[in-house]
Amino acid sequence: MILQNVIFINILTFMKRMVAHMKSSVTRATLARKVGKKAGIPESEAGIIINTLVNSLCKSITTGEKVNIMHFGSFQQKSKKPRIGRNPKTLKNYEISARTVIKYVVSKDLKQKINGESAKNDKNESN
């Protein structure tokens, strides 16, 4: 259990770093390869961990739980009411039905890394 927690923390840390440097799409296979190499485990085991992580996140979100991943962001369901939309080409109005979407909010730490800022700079500016 302790090894699984350590691996999980390593995966989250690695995912956070990858997002900060991403230029293109990252697949589960790519994640498994890089996590396996970083954690010193076979790629197949890393793939199982990645799949378990993604499936657990999906299950939690679909059951209505808010999922918080420290230094990465949070995911939760959000219900949208029906509304009137307009086709900009024809200017005709139409109804957009009610639906449930997944809302992602990026963490403050990740947002700062993406923007090349540091937490230290923010503390100095607020004084």
C-alpha positions in Angstrom: 0.0 0.0 0.0 2.8 2.4 0.9 4.5 1.6 -2.5 1.3 2.3 -4.3 1.0 5.7 -2.6 4.6 6.6 -3.4 4.0 5.6 -7.0 0.7 7.5 -7.1 2.5 10.7 -5.8 5.3 10.2 -8.3 2.7 9.9 -11.1 0.9 13.1 -10.1 4.2 15.0 -9.8 5.3 13.7 -13.2 1.9 14.7 -14.7 2.1 18.2 -13.3 5.6 18.6 -14.8 4.5 17.2 -18.1 1.6 19.6 -18.4 3.9 22.5 -17.8 6.0 21.5 -20.7 3.5 20.0 -23.1 3.4 21.1 -26.7 1.3 18.3 -28.1 -1.1 15.6 -27.0 0.1 13.0 -24.5 -1.4 9.5 -24.7 -1.8 6.9 -22.0 0.9 4.9 -23.6 3.3 7.9 -23.5 2.4 8.5 -19.8 2.9 4.8 -19.0 6.3 4.8 -20.7 7.5 8.0 -18.9 6.1 7.1 -15.5 7.6 3.6 -15.8 11.0 5.0 -16.6 10.8 7.6 -13.8 9.4 5.2 -11.1 11.7 2.3 -12.2 8.9 -0.1 -12.9 7.9 -1.9 -16.1 5.8 0.0 -18.6 3.0 -2.6 -18.3 2.7 -1.9 -14.6 2.8 1.8 -15.1 0.1 1.4 -17.7 -2.1 -0.4 -15.2 -1.5 2.4 -12.7 -2.4 5.1 -15.3 -5.6 3.2 -16.3 -6.6 2.7 -12.7 -6.0 6.4 -12.0 -8.0 7.6 -15.0 -10.9 5.1 -14.3 -11.0 6.2 -10.7 -11.1 9.8 -11.7 -13.9 9.1 -14.2 -15.9 7.1 -11.7 -15.6 9.8 -9.0 -16.6 12.6 -11.4 -19.6 10.6 -12.8 -20.9 9.9 -9.3 -20.9 13.7 -8.6 -17.8 13.9 -6.5 -15.5 16.9 -6.8 -11.9 15.6 -7.6 -9.0 17.8 -6.4 -5.5 17.0 -7.4 -3.1 19.2 -5.5 -0.9 21.4 -7.7 -2.8 20.3 -10.8 -6.5 21.3 -10.5 -10.0 20.1 -9.8 -12.7 18.4 -11.8 -16.5 18.4 -11.1 -19.8 18.0 -12.8 -21.7 21.1 -13.7 -25.4 21.3 -14.8 -26.2 23.7 -17.5 -29.7 25.0 -18.0 -31.3 25.1 -21.4 -30.7 28.4 -23.3 -31.3 30.1 -26.6 -28.4 30.1 -29.0 -28.0 31.8 -32.4 -26.4 30.6 -35.6 -24.1 33.5 -36.5 -24.3 32.8 -40.2 -28.1 32.7 -40.5 -29.0 34.6 -37.3 -31.6 32.0 -36.5 -32.3 31.3 -32.9 -32.5 27.7 -31.6 -32.7 26.0 -28.2 -29.6 24.5 -26.7 -30.8 21.7 -24.4 -29.9 21.3 -20.8 -26.8 19.1 -20.2 -24.1 18.2 -17.7 -20.5 19.0 -18.4 -17.2 18.5 -16.6 -15.7 21.6 -15.3 -11.9 21.8 -14.8 -10.3 24.5 -12.8 -6.5 24.8 -13.0 -4.6 25.0 -9.7 -3.0 28.3 -8.8 0.5 26.6 -8.8 0.0 25.1 -12.3 -1.3 28.4 -13.6 1.8 30.2 -12.3 4.1 27.6 -13.9 2.3 27.9 -17.2 2.6 31.7 -17.1 6.3 31.6 -16.0 5.5 33.1 -12.6 6.6 31.9 -9.2 4.6 31.9 -5.9 7.4 34.1 -4.4 6.6 36.9 -6.9 2.9 36.8 -6.0 3.7 37.2 -2.3 5.9 40.2 -2.9 3.3 41.9 -5.1 0.6 41.6 -2.5 2.6 43.5 0.1 
